[in-house]
């Protein structure tokens, strides 16, 4: 039988609020007993209030908390200082006066919520101030009459009407619940229910909500239901997360399947897709995690708690969808979508959101999982020396973070691993001194997103773009995206023809060959792409072979293009504008044509080795641009200037069979780079239309574009293979980057015996070797299959 307040406190649930006695910010329970309250949802409302404010027991004299309290107070003071409170006002804030841009509706409610938060938070100058409360209520009344009610015709973006604005309005109503009055509450929650009535559907034409949008919508409905005491709506919210009404096709918790639902959401390999086929772990994915963690916290240990066993996948997302891509406070930008073009999203903001979400998940997690998440959160917080998490996060997360930092659980070691995401055509290589990512696209994934006048110059973000993360933690945060040359992104091979804003966005490639193979438990891998230029005849085969601290880059078959075709070796925003650039041992200005180059080195970044001694072009320049150039919606007109060092190879106009070969040695010294050039431990042994391949001591790695033989490996068709040998043991890692072959066969010209059987793999003896048959149809598309052998 349900308890009188709808909240159960006697047990730990799968996901949700923590037990009584937990620290404020970790607990999901109200800070005071709420027995006998008027609505069965009042305890949940108090829980949400405490999450927003830190609760009644907050100690504003604590130095860290005092900083957070002052930040809340400052935001409210700023909003109050420009708020029009006159009797005949026609706007609340002059800079938010639009009646055609729906963003202003959300922004108005956001500023009102800032004031309300300061009024409700212990220790601010506004706390409990009756005049401030009246000011907030008056602003709500004005918005209700003029901007957000059940009779207005919505305009512009559905997101603002159904998610952005009601989220802020709901929070304000929770914060001022005791003074808002029954009639006003009914009018305002009625407006929320008018625009966002169903946790399963959204948009004016009532589309099925998916991914982050479903969680946002469900949370809006949930908080509104808590305010109204609408328990039936809370049950629908719980069920909407699992898509009970839709038979689970768009469950938030279940791993996405293109054959069941839209394919939006988290996939088993850790990929997150939104807007059908856009990689978005660091955008919509992080927002889903963040909002979901809050919603689970709200309804946990209650009559409306989630009971779906698939909810445990949330913990797996942390390990596979976020941790590999969260690098010392930054999130790999190739999975952040159009958010990279927003000035407010630079500065490690995405990582802050992921950390806050993880902190909310810890209390209700199983003990071992909670310990693991604590270790991760501790590492994430402490390894980011660019942005101090404790000084920018909300009060509840601050308290939770301090609890994590004070715990006896040691920080998780910084990962050393190679991770590929076949479902979203991305790879990341984590080493002790650097991290390196590759961004590609195929017939399965869009190239980039540019909607609502954002990310206007994202043309080449998936043309093999390389992102290199080093000790310069602010590299991609310090106005990188408005100032970098968008036609010369590192790693890309591009047709340099000028393009219109947003040209080619949301385009898939004609190519299926994108992906690679990786040796489990090692940082040895092959990755490649059959590049097709968007709006261009350009085509190229591109490969990256990861050999611990080196990345061997190979390109061949570079053909077509309307203008000069270039492969960009490097385009680095310089932390030091005078950083030394060395060419074959001699200091160089950084600008000019470089003939027969053997190796280069850029101080603070690393080295580059060129085995074919090509002609290269270098440019050291200051680039001045504005955020408005790449984002008309959120950009500013203030010019920003940043220094860059660019290095590229020119393949000419409309080449017929261009190529490149170089080795990138991130964070290597000039001396190490020279040694690589003089005596390379890994050599390129194939670079043609059949295969790209490298060989080193105990290593053969091949990207087969078609059937062929390279060294000891023969493939019956397109595949990626990495063969490693250590002592009398060998490992063969093989994958189908086309994700469409079903079966593949690799012959290995070495007499070996498999150590153990592998599901879906057959091994048969051949003359002088073995034949490996792999059933890829029964596996996650594009995934690596590894077979271990011993020498007889």
FENNOR-V501054 format. One record per helix or strand of 2 or more residues. SS is the DSSP state (A for helix, B for strand). FROM is the first residue (numbers start at 1). TO is the last residue. If there is no record, write none. Layout:
# FENNOR-V501054
[[SS	FROM	TO] [SS	FROM	TO]]
This chain:
# FENNOR-V501054
[[A	42	53] [A	63	82] [A	94	96] [A	103	120] [A	130	146] [A	158	175] [A	177	180] [A	182	195] [B	201	202] [B	207	208] [A	211	228] [A	231	241] [B	265	266] [B	272	274] [B	278	279] [A	281	299] [A	309	325] [B	326	327] [B	330	331] [A	333	335] [A	337	341] [A	343	345] [A	349	362] [A	367	383] [A	389	391] [A	395	406] [B	417	421] [B	426	430] [B	435	439] [B	465	469] [A	480	483] [B	493	495] [B	514	518] [B	524	532] [B	539	547] [B	550	573] [B	581	583] [B	586	588] [B	592	594] [B	599	602] [B	606	609] [B	616	625] [A	627	629] [B	640	666] [A	670	678] [B	682	687] [B	691	696] [B	699	704] [B	708	710] [B	713	715] [B	719	726] [B	729	735] [B	743	748] [B	752	754] [B	761	766] [B	769	775] [B	785	791]]
